[in-house]
Structure formats: C-alpha cells, structure tokens
Amino acid sequence: MSDAAATAGKDFIRTIITEDLAGGQHTEIVTRFPPEPNGYLHIGHVMSICLNFGVAEEFGGRCYLRFDDTNPLKEDQDFVDSIKADVEWLGFDWADRLTYASDYFEDFHACVVQLIEAGKAYVDSLSAEAIREHRGSLTEPGRNSPYRDRAVDENQDLFRRMRAGEFDDGAHVVRAKIDMAAPNLNLRDPTLYRIRKVGHQRTGDAWNIYPMYDLAHTISDALEGVTHSLCTLEFEDHRPLYEWILDNLDLPARPRQIEFSRMNVAFGITSKRKLAALIGAGFVGGWDDPRMPTVAGMRRRGYTPGALRRFVRSVGVTKKDKIIEMSALENAVREDLNEHAPRVLAVLNPLKLVLLNYPEGQAEQLTAANHPHRPELGTRELPFARELFIERDDFMEDPPRKFFRLRPGGEVRLRYGYIIKCVAVVRTDDGVVSEVHCTYDPDTRSGGPAAGRKVKGTIHWVAAEASHEVEVRLFDRLFLVANPDGNRDGGDYRDHLNEASLRVTTHCRVEPSLIGAQAGAVFQFERQGYFIVDTVDSVPGRPVFNRTVTLRDTWAKLERAELARIQ
C-alpha cells in the first residue's frame, strides 16, 4: 500500500480494500470506470471517476477506462472522445488500460454458448411485452416461458442463427435460466443477449446480436482482473445476478461488487436521456452549455479539476442516497479559483462618471496588483482619465442606511485610485440617471500626502475611453426547485426550468488588459465574481466572458430550507 493510501481519508470502500489486502485476498488492486458512450459525463460521474482512479492510485494498483459500447443504437464516437477528454482533464491517466466492451464480444458469445450447453440459458421467442407479463411483480411470482425447456441443441441452433442475422430484431432473446419465482426480479430469467441488426462504431456489421449490460459488465470485470467493481446503489439489486454469472462461468478472476451512493446535486438532473431532451428542445445550447451539469459544461463555465476533486472529497463515499447542496459545489469552486485567478476590473452595467476637476485631455496610469496574496503574479497599469464608468448599482440618490457606495454629497474611494465626491447628477428626458458628476482629491492617490484618508466605501471602475465593450453571460440555476426529478409539488422536470438561467449583456466594459485574453483564461472581476473567457464563441480581440460563480453564496439559506423540506 502506498503512502497516499495510508494518509487518505478512510471511507467504507477503502476500509474493505485495506482489509482485503491485509487478509491476502489480493496483492494488487484493480478497478475500472465503465461509462456508456451514449452522452457526456456529468457531475455524478465525477464521483465514480475520482473513486475508481483514486483508489487505484492510493493503493498502488491499476484502473481501466472501459467503454460499455454494447448498445450501438445510442452510442457515438463523439461521446467516446468527450469522455476521454473529461477523464484526462480531471487529472487521471489510464495509460495502456483503455478498453471497450466490444473488445470482448467473442468472449461474451463464448460464455453464453457455455451457459446454453450447460442448460443454464435458453433462447426465448416471446415478445418483449409477453416477457414483461411473464415476469410477475414484487408481490407475485413470474411464470416460466413456454420456450424455457427447449432442448440444448435447439437453443444452440437458434443462437447460431441469431448471430448469423437470420431473424429480425425482437424475434428472439437469450435468457439465463435461474428462477422465475425469485424475490429479486433481476433473477427471474434475465435477458443476456438481444438481436440488434445495426452497425457498431467499432465492429461495423460483424455482429447482429449484442449482450446486455449485466452480462458484459461482469465478464469484462473478470477478464480484466478487476478486484473491486465499484458501482452506484442502483446496481445493488443486480449484485446477485453479477455473482450468478461468476458462479456459472469459467472466468479468470472473481471481482467483488461494492455499491456506494450516487452524488446528486441540488437544482440539477443527471439523467442523460433528460439532458438530451433539453438539448433537443433548444433550452440549452448543447452538452457543453455552461448551465449543464456535464463535465464539459462545467469546464466551459470555468470550474477547475481541482475544485471538482475537492468537492468530491468533501462529500465523501457513503451508502446513503442524498442531495448535495449546490452551494457546496460552488464554494469548492470559489476556494480553488481564489488561489490563482488574477484580479481585473470590469463594469457589468455601466454608468458614466465625470470628474469635473480632473484636467480635460489628461490621462495617467494607476498601478494595480494582479493578486492580493500572490505578489509573484506582479502588477499591471490601469489607464485613468476624466471620464470613467462605474457600476450603476454603486450609485443611489436616496440610499438606505449602511449603503457605503456613492450618493449625492457622499465620498468613496476608487479602487487603486483617488477619493471622489458626488456633486451633481445628470438625467435623461425620462428621468433616468445618465451621468454622475464628481470631484476628486488628487492628494489621496497611493503615495500622495492624503493617501491614508479613510472613507467607508470603495468601488471599482474603468476608464471610459480606454475600456472595451464585451459580451458577458451570467448564469443561474437551471431549475427552480432543488429536486426537479422528484419534486413533491409534482409536475414534469421541464415544468421547473428556470427561464432566467441565462442573462446576456453586451454592454459590459472591461479594462484594456482583458481584450487580448486567451480562451480558457480565468479571472476575478473584482466585486463581481469569477469569469472565464469562453472557449467556443470567443475570437482573438473579441473575448466572450462566462461567469463561473459569484464571490459570495446567495443561495445557501434558501437551499438548506428547500432540502430540509424534501429530504
């Protein structure tokens, strides 16, 4: 066991692995992450990725990235490529352990032939609807198929002809012969193979039949020497079938399946089918839309691998299903970005400010730190002039108590600059404030004789002429309720979509240093939040900024109340 394993936080899975190693059951730990390439990975997959690759790393073992490509009707090479990119981005390396279930198609076929020869599997010719009817229910046992007692020779012949493509889809399936009265419905003669006369992205037209997940997953685990097959809790009821397959086939290893709870985050869904429906309906722009809970979407939004790994560690590995607060995820992102994101000035909703006593035509450079706690990141120069833009929310004519920003007759300090005082307001014909006129105290600049003079408020700004107008996208929760998949108030998950989940402003003004920012660069807009240069829609000289997360959590109190109500 590595030093990392000795210091890693012990959850029940790591405790089991430690005991297995100590007891001599294994000398090397082997795990796997087995996604189906029928969509993009989401936040729930991050837990499984970090657990499987993390456990292997901590205990000096190996982890396979194995694609469960057994259903060509739903799979695509784009999904394969996206999954590989996501796993790599999260910081994990599969080295030479990239495999596909399709690598083992001949092995799966041979195993089913073995089961048929042993009288433990048969070809069933019932329709899918009839099979469901014969299956029974939780309170009633199932009924045997009239084809259950077919002779071995007949089953072998039919299975051979299924592979040869003689039958249409749905004409036959291969089922395990277990127990139609079993309390666990997964043991009531589960389907092992079905006919799918479609091409496969890797094997082309070589196969007309494809294995079911339970069969392919179990055999793949055994062939790869997996020691601990880590699955989410929905597979707990499938474990008896997993073990039945291992008991009844001659396989090179016997993996141990262990289940853990899924990671569900509030105000989101993780069903790939439902996420695909949102894309198809045009509510989001694609799998990598920054509002999506996909790894690609979170990456485009500006989340970092370190933040996601930190979040997974904080959630922990348990056996109890629960919904994790979105605020916990966002806090992990803030903590990570705070450490390295450079600070810049940007005004999202500009209001012009004119310094009446600042000489017309004069300009100067003010020095600003790129990070308050990392002097090694250096400084930059901010152009300063008579006309500036400030945030419209930083000025109020009739403010409430404890409003420490700009008001008529009031003073504030401009970030990195001078103290100013509001002396007049200019309005449009319909009464909207269009400009605020101020005076500045030239002695209050850093290094000046009155630099230490104190005022209660500090606001950010950009120079009007030297700043640039850019597009900024502000994101909110995709859903209005904490559990849109199982909301107690009823309704379809689409009924709870947040129509205001995206707000776009094209009038944001940013300091000139940002106009050359590279796609993917992350910054803190001071007093506004963390922003990333969009990796899809930005072009050189015209960056588009996505807000990753605000500086302060505004959801935690509401979120806790909502989760307490539904959990």
TATASUL-V763245 format. One record per residue. N is the residue number from 1. SS is DSSP state (alpha for helix, beta for strand, coil for the rest). BURIAL is # if it has 24 or more other C-alpha atoms within 12 Angstrom, else .. Layout:
# TATASUL-V763245
N/SS/BURIAL  N/SS/BURIAL
This chain:
# TATASUL-V763245
1/coil/#  2/coil/.  3/alpha/.  4/alpha/.  5/alpha/#  6/alpha/.  7/alpha/.  8/coil/.  9/coil/.  10/coil/.  11/coil/.  12/alpha/.  13/alpha/#  14/alpha/#  15/alpha/.  16/alpha/#  17/alpha/#  18/alpha/#  19/alpha/.  20/alpha/.  21/alpha/.  22/alpha/.  23/coil/.  24/coil/.  25/coil/.  26/coil/#  27/coil/.  28/coil/#  29/coil/#  30/beta/#  31/beta/#  32/beta/#  33/beta/#  34/coil/#  35/coil/#  36/coil/#  37/coil/#  38/coil/#  39/coil/#  40/coil/#  41/coil/#  42/beta/#  43/alpha/#  44/alpha/#  45/alpha/#  46/alpha/#  47/alpha/#  48/alpha/#  49/alpha/#  50/alpha/#  51/alpha/#  52/alpha/#  53/alpha/#  54/alpha/#  55/alpha/#  56/alpha/#  57/alpha/#  58/alpha/#  59/coil/#  60/coil/.  61/coil/#  62/beta/#  63/beta/#  64/beta/#  65/beta/#  66/beta/#  67/beta/#  68/coil/#  69/coil/#  70/coil/#  71/coil/#  72/coil/#  73/coil/.  74/coil/#  75/coil/#  76/coil/#  77/alpha/.  78/alpha/.  79/alpha/#  80/alpha/#  81/alpha/.  82/alpha/#  83/alpha/#  84/alpha/#  85/alpha/.  86/alpha/#  87/alpha/#  88/alpha/.  89/alpha/#  90/coil/#  91/coil/.  92/coil/#  93/coil/#  94/coil/#  95/coil/.  96/coil/.  97/coil/#  98/beta/#  99/beta/#  100/beta/#  101/alpha/#  102/alpha/#  103/alpha/.  104/alpha/#  105/alpha/#  106/alpha/.  107/alpha/#  108/alpha/#  109/alpha/#  110/alpha/#  111/alpha/#  112/alpha/#  113/alpha/#  114/alpha/#  115/alpha/#  116/alpha/#  117/alpha/#  118/coil/.  119/coil/#  120/coil/#  121/beta/#  122/beta/#  123/beta/#  124/beta/#  125/coil/#  126/coil/#  127/coil/.  128/alpha/.  129/alpha/.  130/alpha/.  131/alpha/#  132/alpha/.  133/alpha/.  134/alpha/#  135/alpha/#  136/coil/#  137/coil/.  138/coil/.  139/coil/.  140/coil/.  141/coil/.  142/coil/#  143/coil/.  144/coil/#  145/coil/#  146/coil/.  147/coil/#  148/coil/#  149/coil/.  150/coil/#  151/coil/.  152/alpha/.  153/alpha/.  154/alpha/.  155/alpha/#  156/alpha/#  157/alpha/.  158/alpha/#  159/alpha/#  160/alpha/#  161/alpha/.  162/alpha/#  163/alpha/#  164/alpha/.  165/coil/#  166/coil/.  167/coil/.  168/coil/.  169/coil/.  170/coil/#  171/coil/#  172/coil/#  173/beta/#  174/beta/#  175/beta/#  176/beta/#  177/coil/#  178/coil/#  179/coil/#  180/coil/#  181/coil/.  182/coil/#  183/coil/.  184/coil/#  185/alpha/#  186/alpha/#  187/alpha/#  188/coil/#  189/coil/#  190/coil/#  191/beta/#  192/beta/#  193/beta/#  194/beta/#  195/beta/#  196/coil/#  197/coil/#  198/coil/#  199/coil/.  200/beta/#  201/coil/#  202/coil/#  203/coil/.  204/beta/.  205/coil/.  206/coil/.  207/coil/#  208/coil/#  209/beta/#  210/beta/#  211/beta/#  212/coil/#  213/alpha/#  214/alpha/#  215/alpha/#  216/alpha/#  217/alpha/#  218/alpha/#  219/alpha/#  220/alpha/#  221/alpha/#  222/alpha/#  223/alpha/#  224/coil/#  225/coil/#  226/coil/#  227/coil/#  228/beta/#  229/beta/#  230/beta/#  231/beta/#  232/beta/#  233/alpha/.  234/alpha/.  235/alpha/#  236/alpha/.  237/alpha/.  238/alpha/#  239/alpha/#  240/alpha/#  241/alpha/#  242/alpha/#  243/alpha/#  244/alpha/#  245/alpha/#  246/alpha/#  247/alpha/.  248/alpha/#  249/coil/#  250/coil/.  251/coil/#  252/coil/.  253/coil/#  254/coil/#  255/coil/#  256/beta/#  257/beta/#  258/beta/#  259/beta/#  260/beta/#  261/coil/#  262/coil/#  263/beta/#  264/beta/#  265/beta/#  266/coil/#  267/coil/#  268/coil/#  269/coil/#  270/coil/#  271/coil/#  272/alpha/#  273/alpha/.  274/alpha/#  275/alpha/#  276/alpha/#  277/alpha/.  278/alpha/#  279/alpha/.  280/alpha/.  281/coil/.  282/coil/.  283/coil/#  284/coil/#  285/coil/.  286/coil/#  287/coil/#  288/coil/#  289/coil/#  290/coil/#  291/coil/#  292/coil/#  293/coil/#  294/beta/#  295/alpha/#  296/alpha/#  297/alpha/#  298/alpha/#  299/alpha/#  300/alpha/#  301/alpha/#  302/coil/#  303/coil/#  304/coil/#  305/alpha/#  306/alpha/#  307/alpha/#  308/alpha/#  309/alpha/#  310/alpha/#  311/alpha/#  312/alpha/#  313/alpha/#  314/alpha/.  315/alpha/#  316/coil/#  317/coil/#  318/coil/#  319/coil/.  320/coil/.  321/coil/.  322/beta/#  323/beta/#  324/beta/#  325/coil/#  326/alpha/#  327/alpha/#  328/alpha/#  329/alpha/#  330/alpha/#  331/alpha/#  332/alpha/#  333/alpha/#  334/alpha/#  335/alpha/#  336/alpha/#  337/alpha/#  338/alpha/#  339/alpha/#  340/alpha/#  341/coil/#  342/beta/#  343/beta/#  344/beta/#  345/coil/#  346/beta/#  347/beta/#  348/coil/#  349/coil/#  350/beta/#  351/beta/#  352/beta/#  353/beta/#  354/beta/#  355/beta/#  356/coil/.  357/coil/.  358/coil/#  359/coil/.  360/coil/.  361/coil/.  362/coil/.  363/beta/.  364/beta/.  365/beta/.  366/beta/#  367/beta/.  368/beta/#  369/beta/.  370/coil/#  371/coil/#  372/coil/.  373/coil/.  374/coil/.  375/alpha/.  376/alpha/.  377/alpha/.  378/coil/.  379/beta/.  380/beta/.  381/beta/.  382/beta/#  383/beta/#  384/beta/#  385/beta/#  386/coil/#  387/beta/#  388/beta/#  389/beta/#  390/beta/#  391/beta/#  392/alpha/#  393/alpha/#  394/alpha/#  395/beta/#  396/coil/#  397/coil/#  398/coil/.  399/coil/.  400/coil/.  401/coil/.  402/coil/.  403/coil/.  404/coil/.  405/coil/#  406/beta/#  407/coil/#  408/coil/#  409/coil/.  410/coil/#  411/beta/#  412/beta/#  413/beta/#  414/beta/#  415/coil/#  416/coil/#  417/coil/#  418/coil/#  419/beta/#  420/beta/#  421/beta/#  422/beta/#  423/beta/#  424/beta/#  425/beta/#  426/beta/.  427/beta/.  428/coil/.  429/coil/.  430/coil/.  431/coil/.  432/coil/.  433/beta/.  434/beta/.  435/beta/#  436/beta/#  437/beta/#  438/beta/#  439/beta/#  440/beta/#  441/beta/#  442/alpha/#  443/alpha/.  444/alpha/#  445/coil/#  446/coil/.  447/coil/.  448/coil/.  449/coil/.  450/coil/.  451/coil/.  452/coil/.  453/coil/.  454/coil/.  455/coil/.  456/coil/.  457/coil/#  458/beta/#  459/beta/#  460/coil/#  461/beta/#  462/beta/#  463/beta/#  464/coil/#  465/coil/.  466/coil/#  467/coil/#  468/beta/#  469/beta/#  470/beta/#  471/beta/#  472/beta/#  473/beta/#  474/beta/#  475/beta/#  476/coil/#  477/coil/#  478/coil/#  479/beta/#  480/coil/#  481/coil/#  482/coil/#  483/coil/#  484/coil/#  485/coil/#  486/coil/#  487/coil/#  488/coil/.  489/coil/.  490/coil/.  491/coil/.  492/coil/.  493/alpha/#  494/alpha/#  495/alpha/.  496/alpha/#  497/beta/#  498/coil/#  499/coil/.  500/coil/.  501/coil/#  502/beta/#  503/beta/.  504/beta/.  505/beta/.  506/beta/.  507/beta/.  508/beta/#  509/beta/#  510/beta/#  511/coil/#  512/alpha/#  513/alpha/#  514/alpha/#  515/coil/#  516/coil/.  517/coil/#  518/coil/#  519/coil/#  520/coil/#  521/coil/#  522/beta/#  523/beta/#  524/beta/#  525/beta/#  526/coil/#  527/coil/#  528/coil/#  529/beta/#  530/beta/#  531/beta/#  532/beta/#  533/beta/#  534/coil/#  535/coil/#  536/coil/#  537/coil/.  538/coil/#  539/beta/.  540/coil/.  541/coil/.  542/beta/#  543/coil/#  544/beta/#  545/beta/#  546/beta/#  547/beta/#  548/beta/#  549/beta/#  550/coil/#  551/coil/#  552/coil/.  553/coil/.  554/coil/.  555/coil/#  556/alpha/.  557/alpha/.  558/alpha/.  559/alpha/#  560/alpha/.  561/alpha/.  562/alpha/#  563/alpha/#  564/alpha/.  565/alpha/.  566/alpha/.  567/coil/.
